[in-house]
C-alpha cells in the first residue's frame, strides 16, 4: 500500500504541546495566538535572556484550576523536525550539527566541531565570515589579495575557499562573505574527505542558512558605529499556511572605515512548504553585492627577526578608485522525503555565479628625506608608493547532491546509515594579473590621501579558463556494538576531471608565453573509521582516523600565468588525521565541554606549494601538526554564559623537504622548521553575565601566539591578545540597545601575514545596535 494511503494526511508525526497559560504578549498579538505561543514566546523571551524567559514562562495548570485565559492545545510540527527551527538565536550551546552530513548529534561525530550560533554572532557583532573564523581556535590568515579565501586551519590551507561550504554544499570562491543569512557557522577540524571529497586537510567550514519556520516572527537590527559604519539587517518570517512559511533576510551595510570603505547589499528570500510532512520542499535565492576598497598589505620593518608593525591600522594609503567588488548570486531547490520507517532523503540543487573585480594598491615605503627608509628614520614624512594589483574572476557553479539517513536494527545491533551522491560542475575564468601601468602618485605616512585618483588605462581583459567536474558517492554506518560502544566506518569515492586553457601573454620586455591547454582526471578513495564509547547520555569518548586529498588541478590551485603540465600530471596530495577525544554535557546539560588530542599529517605534499607557486617553492614533501583542542559552550548558571575554544599545537614540523637552506640562514622554510601560520596557541573566549533582568554585559578575547609567515623561516610576528566588550539593555520585552567595543585597547598587530608584508588587525571600533522583535 502506498505510504500516502496509509497516512491520509501524508504527514510526519507531529509534536503536540500541552496547553499553556496565555501571556500578555500573546493577548496583545493581532496575529493570533499561534503567532507567539508556545514556541514563539520561548524564542522571543529567550532572545532577551534567560532571566526574561524565567519571568514569563507559564506554570502547568493544576487539576481543577481556573482555566480562564487558557488557550486550547497547540500542535507544533516545526520542532518535530530535527534542527529546524534551531535555538541558535537564544543559546551559545548547540547539541546538533549538519556538518557531518544529515542532522546529527555532536556527540556522534568522532572529530572536534566548533559551532557559532546566531546568538554569538549577534552578541559579538561578527558580521562577516572572516570575523567568525578569527574567533576560531587554530585558524590563521595568509595576507593576500584574495581576501577570506586565504585561511589556514591547524596550519593547513582551507584549499583557498574550496573547504568553505554552505548548507553542506561547496560555497563558491571569489566573494566577500557576510553572516546576515547565517543561522550558525560550523567548523569541523581534521581530515574529512569521506564527507566532503577533495580538500579538508585542516578541516571544513559550513555556513548554515536561516530556514523558514511555522510562526510569524520578525527581527530588525540597526547599527551605527565608528568609521562611518551604518548597518541594518532584517529577518522576517511569515507563516503562510498550515505547513508553509516564507522567510526573507536582508542587509544594507555602509562603512567608510577611515578610507577602506565597504558597501554591501544582500537579500535572501526562501519559501518552504510541507514542513514536517512526508514531502517537504524549499526554494531560496541568495544575492550579496559587496563594493569596497581593500587594505591587504602594510610594509613591515624587521628588528631581531620580529615584525614591527608601524602604520596605523585605520589609515588607508590607496587610491579613491581602488576597488574590491564581489558578487554572489545563487538559487537553491531542496526536497526532503520522509519514509515510514524513519528514513530521510534530502536532495539539493544549487546554481550560482560568483564574481570578483580587484584593483588595489600595493603599499611600500619610498624614501625618507631622500634616503632609503629604515626602522630608525621613518616618520610622518616618509614617502609611500603605490603599485597596482589587479585580478578578475568569474565562476559558475552547479551542484546536485542527495543524502539519505536512517537507523536500522540488523544482526542484533542498531545501524545508523548515511549515504549519498553529489555532483558539481565549475566553469571559471580568471585573470590574476590585470593591473595595468603603475601610477607615479605618492603619499606620505603622516598624511594619507585616500581621495587621490589614478586613471584606469587597462585594456579589455583576457581570461584563462578552467572547467572542472566531480562525482562523489559515499556511505557510512555507525554500528552499535554494545549499548555503550559504536563503530563508525565510512568510504567515499570521487571522480574528478579538469581542463585548462590559458591565453598567450607578452611581457613588458617582449617575451611571449604561449597559450597552453591540458587536462587531468583522478579517481580517489577516502576512508574514515572511528570508535565511540558512550557510557551515558552525557559522555562520549572517541578515537577516529580519517583521510583527505587535494587534487593538483582544481580552480583554487590553478596557475594560469605559469602553465605547466608538470603540475597537471602530479598526483593528489594526501593527508590523514588521528584524533582521540571526549565530549561531555555537564551542569544539568547546560554546558557542553570537549577535548581532543590530534595528529594531522600531509604525507605527500607536492613540491609546488599551492599558496606560493608564483614566488616560491616550498618543496616540503611532508609536514605535520599535533596538539590538543578544547571547546566549551553553554551556561554555567542561568545568568552566566560561556564560549571558549583553544588550540594548543606544541608540535608542528616540515618533516621532509628538498628546499636548500639559504646562505644567510633566512629565505624559505626548510626541513625541520615549524610551518608558517601555525602558532602554538590560539583561541577565543566569550562570556556574558546578566547583572539585572534587563541588563547584560559581555567580555571576550581573541589571541594567537607568535607565528612565522608562510614560507619565511627567519621572520616572526609577535603574539597578540585583543579584547572585546558588550553591554545590552532591554528597553522593553521586544526592544533592546547593545553597545559593542572591539579591540578595546586599540592594539596594533600583524593579523594576516605574507612574505614581505602583513595586514593589520582592525582598530578599535565602537558600535551601537538597536534590535526590535515583532
Buried (B, 14 or more C-beta within 10 A) or exposed (E): EEEEEEBEEBBBEBEEBEBBBBBEBBEEBEBEBBBBBBBBBBBBBBBBBBBBBEEBBBEEBEEEEEEEEEBEEBEBBBBBBEBBBBBBBBBBBBBBBBBBBBBBBBBBBBBBBBBBBBBBBBBBBBBBBBBBBBBBBBBBBBBBBBBBBBBBBBBBBBBBBBBBBBBBBBBBBBBBBBBBBBBBBBBBBBBBBBBBBBBBBBBBBBBBBBBBBBBBBBBBBBBBBBBEBBBBBBBBBBBBEEBBBBBBBBBBBBBBBBBBBBBBBBBBBBBBBBBBBBBBBBBBBBBBBBBBBBBBBBBBBEEEEBBBBBBBBBBBBBBBEBBBBBBBBBEBBBBBBBEEEEBBBBBBBBBBBBBBBBBBBBBBBBBBEEEEBEEEEBEEEBBBBBEBBBBBBBBBBBBBBBBBBBEBEEEEBBBBBBBBBBBBBBBBBBBBBBBBEEBEEBBBBEEBBBEBEBEEEBEEBBBBBBBBBBBBBBBBBBBBEEEBBBBBBBBBBBBBBBBBBBBEBEEEEEEEBEEBEBBBEBEBEBBBBBBBBBEEEBBBBBBBBBBBBBBBBBBBBBBBBEBEEEBBEBEBBBBBBBBBBBBBBBEEEBBBBBBBBBBBBBBBBBBBBBBBBEEBBBBBBBBBBBBBBBBBBBBBEEBBBBBBBBBBBEEBBBBBBEBEBEEEEEBBBBBEBBBBBBBBBBBBBBBBBBEEBBBBBBBBBBBBBBBBBBBBBBBBBBBBEBBBBBBBBBEEBBBBEBBBBBBBEBBBBBBBBBBBBBBBBBBBBBBBBBBBBB
